[in-house]
Amino acid sequence: MASKATLLLAFTLLFATCIARHQQRQQQQNQCQLQNIEALEPIEVIQAEAGVTEIWDAYDQQFQCAGVDFIRHRIQPGGLLLPSYVNTPILAFVERGRGIQGVILPGCPETYEYSQEQQFSGEGGRRGREGNQDRHQKVENLKEGDVVAIPTGTAHWLHNDGNTELVVVVFLDTQNHENQLDENQRRFFLAGNPQAQAQSQQQQQRQPRQQSPQRQRQRQRQGQNAGNIFNGFTPELIAQSFNVDQETAQKLQGQNDQRGHIVNVGQDLQIVRPPQEQQQGRRSPRQQQEGRRSPRQQQQEQQQGRRGGWSNGVEETICSMKFKVNIDNPSQADFVNPQAGSIANLNSFKFPILEHLQLSVERGELRPNAIQSPHWTINAHNLLYVTEGALRVQIVDNQGNLVFDNELREGQVVVIPQNFAVIKRANEQGSRWVSFKTNDNAMIANLAGRVSAISGMPVDVVANAYQLSREEAQQLKFSQRETVLFAPSFSRGQGIRASA
């Protein structure tokens, strides 16, 4: 009898779990029933001593459809974004400025250290004699155009060591399989009192949209539970864990720290790091050997490695893996048309850690009035962020409805759901953008151009599908000889209609 009751309980739990997952999947699908897409700007600003963090509304239907979140840090010279970790994988893009970033990987050694002679000299002499030689995990020099990948739950910090503002946009994939919490971005600070100066304010002058009710409730909960993770422990246990006194333990809790989440540390932060030129310019023998192989050969070898062909799993450990690539480097470009612009795709073949994160990045530039071929992304959602100029963007859903038809200006974001068709045209000044995609090898299918869905069809299929003569179908297939990026053409009145 007891076994029957146990079996019945197990079936009940299994049934309830299936129903819950089905409802969650159904809810997620309903979020993508978008009738109207809008260009989005930050709705909140969190102020701190040495900078601000601007936050987009994660509960907007576009973000809910894609399962993503987006923020922007503006760090003043000498500012330090306090160490923290997040429950989602992160892709960060350096829009302006320069800085230093540290990513602390669990179990990896502290390979950056001062020599004993350096420790004995100056103010470090006493520490050196005591044997407390400073060492830490490796750090990265950041500059404009760098893409930084940070795995889920990995602690990281960021310092502006330049003379101008450091602007970094951060993309978070809240529906990633490694996020075992809810579909909300949660940042766990290791230091400071993050909410001390977090005066959230709606930017009515820039974005008249109101916060969603869910966002308002989340902000209320955050305000009630402000503080870093040490704040929740008792000072006695912190002191015993670190073998320090109670006063030091209380400082770790940061209860009296009023500086916020970005603090001013000045320009004399003592960090061991390689020179900028050495980190950017010197290549290892393996990289030199790779440079002599064609991209196709490198891609084939990486695919063989994924299938277990020649890889023994030791070629690149997590401790030696690259976390940064400069996507503005001309060598990263995949499509180049001198009269139209260029596009660079950063996927897991070029940047292996992206296979772990299941994300990728696109960097695009269009010359004035140039067009990117209308296309759809086969296997990913796409968050488009304009970094310079403005783009005229049109987005069409599966029913042929125009759900977005507007100019996307610098600093604005729009989400292009998977398979929705999109076309982009730069304004009179040209435009640059960065796109974050929810697949480590996101692929697009073009609608126009030399390699496209239309050009791949037989002429008779095109003629009958669109009720054209055979001559008109041939002209439709072969008149556009460019591949992805189209230079401005006004000879036949081509182009997107001007908006009213």
Disulfide bonds with the S-S distance in Angstrom:
Cys32-Cys65 2.02
Cys108-Cys319 1.98
